Amino acid sequence: MSRVVSIRVPAVLDRCVYANANRSNMLASQIVGLILEHSISGHYDFSRLTDEEFLDAKLDVRLADELVAKVRLVSKSLQVSVSVYIRTILYAYYSKRLVFVERDGHYTLEENHAQTAGA
């Protein structure tokens, strides 16, 4: 089963998600799902990531119930809402603060130390 999750985002983030999905021949929901799945086991300090305040668009994605439950647990432990967690992870990924890294034969999200060193 799955459910639609609606997240207020900056319009530029919405465009980035859809452009990435188009380039990858995937649905936006699949792209967001992959990023979130890897964020759960990622190696980064969530408190160092920033949330955006200018939220002029709405991103609707269909995510598996199991993934939503995992995200809910992580966001609860971080004391943020599910939508803030998702928006923060997506913004960090598309601003290149988080990158995919292969570790022990599988991919995870990690801080982009080249990007954060200059920040």
Buried (B, 14 or more C-beta within 10 A) or exposed (E): EBEEBEBBBBEBBBEBBBEBBEEEEBBBBBBBBBBBBBBBEBEBEBEEBEEBEEBEBEBEBBBBEEBBEBBEEBBEEEEBEBBBBBBBBBBBBBBEBBBBBEEEEEBBBBBBEEBBEEE
